[in-house]
Amino acid sequence: MGALIAFIILIVVVLIILVSCIKIVPQAHALVVERLGGYLATWGVGLHFKVPFLDRVAKKVILKEQVVDFPPQPVITKDNVTMQIDTVVYFQITDPKLFTYGVENPIMAIENLTATTLRNIIGDLELDETLTSRETINTKMRASLDVATDPWGIKVNRVELKNIIPPKAIQDAMEKQMKAERERREAVTRAEGEKKSTILVAEGKKESAILEAEAEKQAAILRAEAKKEATMREAEGQAQAILKIQQANADGLRFLKEADPDANVLQLKSIEAFAKAADGKATKIIIPSEIQGIAGLAKSVVEVAKED
């Protein structure tokens, strides 16, 4: 009975050992396996079996891109200004073997390397360049870190300066400068608005003056046209009156001719005509000799003078 129990226990232990030797590697992971303390292989995705008591998994490696946010580091610029800069590094393990055996603590090594590289780059820049050249600094740091971490099986994909914190005095000066710049922009914007308003008012006055001048022009044209029309109508009326007078005179002569008057009637009409002519202003009238004897006239020449 005791032997049976011991056999069962042995079977269970063997099964446990066999199960523990079966390894399944998930996606984006890798296992570095050693045999008797030496590097054996790097297992990728899939099912693997290690030899009991001889093989062991030295390191589990994540092959996905990883992000490390390092705390602020003090750096000194070329013009001797001390500031605090914290960085974010995006890296990926490309060689699990080198990552396992290349450096003792890869993350700490990257942090120290980042701080050193940052100090070297910022040391060649002045304060203004540091504040305005983030992209340049990021590119230089990525290139330097990528070369330095290549023997560790690490590829640095991107480096970002998260914050650049200058000294308090410089921050105050920058805030004052930014405030002055905002006030200047506000003044420029206000001046532009006033300028546009003045231009709009001037344009309105100009348009109004043009419209008034155009209206006056049209009114003058209409007045001239009306005067012209009145003059033409007056002239036409006078012409028609003259025409009617002439027509009447012609009709009178024609009627007189058709009536065939005697000499006495003609002389009487002549006297009436001369009488009408004498009704005018200072006029001298000479009566022909043929009518000297009519109506008791004593003189042959009658002068009629009539002053205004």
Kinemage of the C-alpha trace (Angstrom):
@kinemage 1
@onewidth
@group {chain A} dominant
@subgroup {mainchain}
@vectorlist {calphas} color= white
{ca met a 1} P 0.000 0.000 0.000
{ca gly a 2} L 2.832 2.361 0.835
{ca ala a 3} L 4.556 1.542 -2.449
{ca leu a 4} L 1.400 2.367 -4.371
{ca ile a 5} L 1.104 5.740 -2.688
{ca ala a 6} L 4.750 6.479 -3.428
{ca phe a 7} L 4.246 5.531 -7.060
{ca ile a 8} L 1.216 7.761 -7.364
{ca ile a 9} L 3.141 10.650 -5.836
{ca leu a 10} L 5.994 10.067 -8.245
{ca ile a 11} L 3.614 10.073 -11.201
{ca val a 12} L 2.086 13.344 -10.015
{ca val a 13} L 5.495 14.936 -9.566
{ca val a 14} L 6.560 13.817 -13.038
{ca leu a 15} L 3.394 15.245 -14.562
{ca ile a 16} L 3.922 18.542 -12.757
{ca ile a 17} L 7.488 18.704 -14.015
{ca leu a 18} L 6.421 17.888 -17.557
{ca val a 19} L 3.692 20.512 -17.493
{ca ser a 20} L 6.105 23.107 -16.150
{ca cys a 21} L 8.450 22.348 -19.030
{ca ile a 22} L 5.808 23.219 -21.621
{ca lys a 23} L 6.026 26.898 -22.560
{ca ile a 24} L 3.633 28.856 -24.753
{ca val a 25} L 4.978 32.215 -25.986
{ca pro a 26} L 2.243 34.786 -26.762
{ca gln a 27} L 2.287 37.359 -29.549
{ca ala a 28} L 4.816 40.248 -29.282
{ca his a 29} L 6.806 38.383 -26.645
{ca ala a 30} L 9.994 36.309 -26.588
{ca leu a 31} L 11.761 34.032 -24.132
{ca val a 32} L 15.522 33.863 -23.695
{ca val a 33} L 16.380 30.260 -22.686
{ca glu a 34} L 19.616 29.080 -21.058
{ca arg a 35} L 20.953 25.535 -20.665
{ca leu a 36} L 23.288 24.871 -17.776
{ca gly a 37} L 23.816 28.628 -17.389
{ca gly a 38} L 24.673 29.353 -21.008
{ca tyr a 39} L 22.547 30.950 -23.741
{ca leu a 40} L 20.584 28.306 -25.616
{ca ala a 41} L 17.952 29.985 -27.798
{ca thr a 42} L 15.352 32.705 -28.139
{ca trp a 43} L 11.873 31.323 -28.337
{ca gly a 44} L 9.336 33.179 -30.398
{ca val a 45} L 5.550 32.848 -30.632
{ca gly a 46} L 4.270 29.261 -30.241
{ca leu a 47} L 4.585 26.089 -28.175
{ca his a 48} L 7.992 25.117 -26.770
{ca phe a 49} L 9.379 22.392 -24.469
{ca lys a 50} L 12.439 22.799 -22.245
{ca val a 51} L 14.523 19.998 -20.784
{ca pro a 52} L 13.792 19.590 -17.093
{ca phe a 53} L 16.535 20.651 -14.678
{ca leu a 54} L 18.831 21.644 -17.564
{ca asp a 55} L 16.974 24.483 -19.334
{ca arg a 56} L 15.580 27.615 -17.776
{ca val a 57} L 13.946 30.808 -19.007
{ca ala a 58} L 16.496 33.543 -18.343
{ca lys a 59} L 14.288 36.501 -19.360
{ca lys a 60} L 10.845 37.277 -20.693
{ca val a 61} L 11.071 40.077 -23.255
{ca ile a 62} L 8.256 42.332 -24.508
{ca leu a 63} L 8.726 43.196 -28.175
{ca lys a 64} L 6.066 45.960 -28.311
{ca glu a 65} L 7.033 49.632 -28.344
{ca gln a 66} L 7.436 50.924 -24.815
{ca val a 67} L 7.329 54.404 -23.319
{ca val a 68} L 9.483 55.673 -20.480
{ca asp a 69} L 8.894 59.069 -18.875
{ca phe a 70} L 12.042 60.274 -17.131
{ca pro a 71} L 11.930 62.897 -14.363
{ca pro a 72} L 13.264 66.444 -15.002
{ca gln a 73} L 17.014 66.741 -15.401
{ca pro a 74} L 18.993 69.921 -14.636
{ca val a 75} L 20.846 71.219 -17.689
{ca ile a 76} L 22.899 74.349 -18.360
{ca thr a 77} L 22.633 76.306 -21.600
{ca lys a 78} L 25.490 77.929 -23.489
{ca asp a 79} L 24.704 81.298 -21.861
{ca asn a 80} L 24.862 79.728 -18.353
{ca val a 81} L 21.133 79.434 -17.635
{ca thr a 82} L 20.118 76.409 -15.584
{ca met a 83} L 16.791 74.848 -16.427
{ca gln a 84} L 14.874 71.641 -15.796
{ca ile a 85} L 13.930 69.411 -18.748
{ca asp a 86} L 12.044 66.119 -18.591
{ca thr a 87} L 11.970 63.751 -21.537
{ca val a 88} L 9.845 60.909 -22.871
{ca val a 89} L 11.573 58.080 -24.755
{ca tyr a 90} L 9.783 55.628 -27.070
{ca phe a 91} L 11.822 52.481 -27.630
{ca gln a 92} L 11.444 48.900 -28.845
{ca ile a 93} L 13.468 45.760 -28.145
{ca thr a 94} L 14.722 44.327 -31.430
{ca asp a 95} L 17.162 41.681 -30.140
{ca pro a 96} L 16.090 39.834 -26.948
{ca lys a 97} L 19.531 38.217 -26.544
{ca leu a 98} L 21.407 41.533 -26.600
{ca phe a 99} L 18.779 43.090 -24.381
{ca thr a 100} L 19.271 40.270 -21.842
{ca tyr a 101} L 23.067 40.182 -21.822
{ca gly a 102} L 24.038 43.618 -23.147
{ca val a 103} L 23.416 45.776 -20.080
{ca glu a 104} L 22.458 45.022 -16.490
{ca asn a 105} L 19.579 47.483 -16.176
{ca pro a 106} L 18.483 48.698 -19.642
{ca ile a 107} L 15.916 51.255 -18.442
{ca met a 108} L 18.330 52.902 -16.032
{ca ala a 109} L 21.002 52.840 -18.702
{ca ile a 110} L 18.657 54.608 -21.146
{ca glu a 111} L 17.763 57.215 -18.501
{ca asn a 112} L 21.382 58.032 -17.738
{ca leu a 113} L 22.245 58.082 -21.413
{ca thr a 114} L 19.323 60.414 -22.085
{ca ala a 115} L 20.408 62.839 -19.359
{ca thr a 116} L 23.992 62.888 -20.657
{ca thr a 117} L 22.960 63.379 -24.269
{ca leu a 118} L 20.526 66.143 -23.293
{ca arg a 119} L 23.214 68.035 -21.365
{ca asn a 120} L 25.592 67.814 -24.322
{ca ile a 121} L 23.012 69.119 -26.798
{ca ile a 122} L 21.638 71.902 -24.569
{ca gly a 123} L 25.199 72.965 -23.684
{ca asp a 124} L 25.693 74.064 -27.298
{ca leu a 125} L 22.479 76.140 -27.386
{ca glu a 126} L 21.522 79.445 -25.833
{ca leu a 127} L 18.317 79.919 -23.886
{ca asp a 128} L 16.275 81.332 -26.768
{ca glu a 129} L 17.414 78.535 -29.089
{ca thr a 130} L 16.525 75.942 -26.459
{ca leu a 131} L 13.003 77.299 -26.120
{ca thr a 132} L 12.400 77.469 -29.875
{ca ser a 133} L 14.268 74.389 -31.132
{ca arg a 134} L 12.394 71.475 -29.605
{ca glu a 135} L 12.131 69.577 -32.861
{ca thr a 136} L 15.860 69.940 -33.531
{ca ile a 137} L 16.716 68.751 -30.015
{ca asn a 138} L 14.345 65.790 -30.331
{ca thr a 139} L 15.929 64.722 -33.618
{ca lys a 140} L 19.494 64.975 -32.303
{ca met a 141} L 18.655 63.053 -29.142
{ca arg a 142} L 16.896 60.264 -31.032
{ca ala a 143} L 19.858 59.826 -33.372
{ca ser a 144} L 22.388 59.772 -30.491
{ca leu a 145} L 20.349 57.396 -28.313
{ca asp a 146} L 19.600 55.044 -31.201
{ca val a 147} L 23.309 54.609 -31.943
{ca ala a 148} L 24.209 54.188 -28.268
{ca thr a 149} L 21.484 51.634 -27.486
{ca asp a 150} L 21.999 49.497 -30.593
{ca pro a 151} L 24.506 47.173 -28.806
{ca trp a 152} L 21.812 46.571 -26.172
{ca gly a 153} L 19.300 45.292 -28.723
{ca ile a 154} L 17.163 48.438 -28.289
{ca lys a 155} L 15.912 50.760 -31.000
{ca val a 156} L 14.925 54.292 -29.962
{ca asn a 157} L 12.010 55.338 -32.165
{ca arg a 158} L 11.299 58.799 -30.797
{ca val a 159} L 12.384 61.246 -28.093
{ca glu a 160} L 10.209 64.128 -26.926
{ca leu a 161} L 11.010 67.034 -24.617
{ca lys a 162} L 7.978 67.008 -22.366
{ca asn a 163} L 8.639 70.193 -20.397
{ca ile a 164} L 11.285 72.898 -20.452
{ca ile a 165} L 11.254 74.763 -17.139
{ca pro a 166} L 13.493 77.872 -17.038
{ca pro a 167} L 14.368 79.688 -13.783
{ca lys a 168} L 11.659 81.717 -12.010
{ca ala a 169} L 13.171 85.078 -12.961
{ca ile a 170} L 13.261 84.125 -16.609
{ca gln a 171} L 9.691 82.810 -16.398
{ca asp a 172} L 8.564 86.179 -14.999
{ca ala a 173} L 10.398 88.032 -17.764
{ca met a 174} L 8.882 85.752 -20.390
{ca glu a 175} L 5.408 86.304 -18.954
{ca lys a 176} L 5.914 90.087 -19.066
{ca gln a 177} L 7.155 89.833 -22.640
{ca met a 178} L 4.186 87.687 -23.615
{ca lys a 179} L 1.820 90.147 -21.922
{ca ala a 180} L 3.421 93.063 -23.786
{ca glu a 181} L 3.131 91.130 -27.035
{ca arg a 182} L -0.553 90.399 -26.385
{ca glu a 183} L -1.184 94.079 -25.620
{ca arg a 184} L 0.666 95.073 -28.801
{ca arg a 185} L -1.407 92.676 -30.870
{ca glu a 186} L -4.578 93.949 -29.219
{ca ala a 187} L -3.582 97.551 -30.035
{ca val a 188} L -2.808 96.584 -33.626
{ca thr a 189} L -6.137 94.789 -33.938
{ca arg a 190} L -7.981 97.767 -32.450
{ca ala a 191} L -6.170 100.170 -34.791
{ca glu a 192} L -7.012 97.971 -37.753
{ca gly a 193} L -10.657 97.961 -36.692
{ca glu a 194} L -10.717 101.760 -36.347
{ca lys a 195} L -8.990 102.108 -39.708
{ca lys a 196} L -11.547 99.872 -41.386
{ca ser a 197} L -14.357 101.791 -39.697
{ca thr a 198} L -12.946 105.112 -40.911
{ca ile a 199} L -12.599 103.721 -44.406
{ca leu a 200} L -16.191 102.492 -44.343
{ca val a 201} L -17.436 105.904 -43.164
{ca ala a 202} L -15.411 107.657 -45.861
{ca glu a 203} L -16.692 105.244 -48.468
{ca gly a 204} L -20.238 105.915 -47.286
{ca lys a 205} L -19.765 109.681 -47.510
{ca lys a 206} L -18.154 109.328 -50.912
{ca glu a 207} L -21.014 107.177 -52.144
{ca ser a 208} L -23.534 109.644 -50.717
{ca ala a 209} L -21.778 112.587 -52.416
{ca ile a 210} L -21.703 110.695 -55.696
{ca leu a 211} L -25.397 109.930 -55.408
{ca glu a 212} L -26.215 113.557 -54.557
{ca ala a 213} L -24.126 114.821 -57.490
{ca glu a 214} L -25.775 112.313 -59.771
{ca ala a 215} L -29.208 113.378 -58.525
{ca glu a 216} L -28.338 117.076 -59.051
{ca lys a 217} L -27.049 116.256 -62.500
{ca gln a 218} L -30.242 114.439 -63.381
{ca ala a 219} L -32.314 117.324 -61.968
{ca ala a 220} L -30.313 119.879 -63.997
{ca ile a 221} L -30.765 117.770 -67.101
{ca leu a 222} L -34.493 117.540 -66.451
{ca arg a 223} L -34.729 121.312 -65.847
{ca ala a 224} L -32.810 122.022 -69.050
{ca glu a 225} L -34.992 119.607 -70.950
{ca ala a 226} L -38.117 121.267 -69.523
{ca lys a 227} L -36.843 124.753 -70.370
{ca lys a 228} L -35.902 123.605 -73.830
{ca glu a 229} L -39.322 122.041 -74.278
{ca ala a 230} L -41.037 125.224 -73.050
{ca thr a 231} L -38.939 127.404 -75.358
{ca met a 232} L -39.685 125.157 -78.273
{ca arg a 233} L -43.388 125.189 -77.484
{ca glu a 234} L -43.356 128.991 -77.100
{ca ala a 235} L -41.562 129.374 -80.423
{ca glu a 236} L -43.970 127.005 -82.048
{ca gly a 237} L -46.873 129.036 -80.605
{ca gln a 238} L -45.442 132.299 -81.866
{ca ala a 239} L -44.813 130.787 -85.269
{ca gln a 240} L -48.352 129.474 -85.409
{ca ala a 241} L -49.696 132.904 -84.324
{ca ile a 242} L -47.691 134.660 -87.007
{ca leu a 243} L -48.813 132.081 -89.499
{ca lys a 244} L -52.439 132.623 -88.525
{ca ile a 245} L -52.045 136.441 -88.754
{ca gln a 246} L -50.496 136.147 -92.173
{ca gln a 247} L -53.200 133.722 -93.172
{ca ala a 248} L -55.847 136.145 -91.913
{ca asn a 249} L -54.268 139.019 -93.811
{ca ala a 250} L -54.121 136.905 -96.939
{ca asp a 251} L -57.744 135.872 -96.469
{ca gly a 252} L -58.742 139.530 -95.974
{ca leu a 253} L -57.006 140.599 -99.132
{ca arg a 254} L -58.569 137.754 -101.008
{ca phe a 255} L -62.030 138.582 -99.704
{ca leu a 256} L -61.441 142.271 -100.522
{ca lys a 257} L -60.388 141.371 -103.995
{ca glu a 258} L -63.371 139.104 -104.492
{ca ala a 259} L -65.710 141.876 -103.227
{ca asp a 260} L -64.379 144.268 -105.921
{ca pro a 261} L -64.716 147.510 -103.774
{ca asp a 262} L -64.920 150.979 -105.378
{ca ala a 263} L -62.317 153.716 -104.953
{ca asn a 264} L -64.038 155.391 -101.965
{ca val a 265} L -64.068 152.179 -99.961
{ca leu a 266} L -60.408 151.591 -100.686
{ca gln a 267} L -59.522 155.089 -99.587
{ca leu a 268} L -61.517 154.641 -96.379
{ca lys a 269} L -59.717 151.373 -95.601
{ca ser a 270} L -56.411 153.081 -96.245
{ca ile a 271} L -57.275 155.794 -93.749
{ca glu a 272} L -58.195 153.136 -91.146
{ca ala a 273} L -54.881 151.382 -91.750
{ca phe a 274} L -52.970 154.615 -91.296
{ca ala a 275} L -54.942 155.345 -88.140
{ca lys a 276} L -53.998 151.991 -86.682
{ca ala a 277} L -50.388 152.587 -87.591
{ca ala a 278} L -50.515 155.922 -85.846
{ca asp a 279} L -51.471 154.210 -82.581
{ca gly a 280} L -47.863 153.065 -82.152
{ca lys a 281} L -44.957 154.895 -80.605
{ca ala a 282} L -43.246 158.010 -82.146
{ca thr a 283} L -44.104 157.482 -85.736
{ca lys a 284} L -44.235 159.785 -88.713
{ca ile a 285} L -46.949 159.063 -91.279
{ca ile a 286} L -47.145 160.619 -94.783
{ca ile a 287} L -50.582 160.363 -96.393
{ca pro a 288} L -50.576 159.970 -100.177
{ca ser a 289} L -51.999 162.726 -102.349
{ca glu a 290} L -54.789 160.515 -103.629
{ca ile a 291} L -56.661 160.757 -100.308
{ca gln a 292} L -56.039 164.433 -99.481
{ca gly a 293} L -59.599 165.385 -100.194
{ca ile a 294} L -61.226 162.676 -98.149
{ca ala a 295} L -63.143 163.579 -94.905
{ca gly a 296} L -62.180 167.302 -95.089
{ca leu a 297} L -58.410 166.799 -94.706
{ca ala a 298} L -56.681 170.165 -95.269
{ca lys a 299} L -53.075 169.120 -95.407
{ca ser a 300} L -51.276 166.626 -97.591
{ca val a 301} L -48.850 165.639 -94.988
{ca val a 302} L -49.938 164.695 -91.476
{ca glu a 303} L -47.222 164.148 -88.895
{ca val a 304} L -48.207 162.351 -85.841
{ca ala a 305} L -45.671 162.275 -83.039
{ca lys a 306} L -46.316 160.336 -79.974
{ca glu a 307} L -43.835 160.098 -77.198
{ca asp a 308} L -43.484 157.286 -74.664
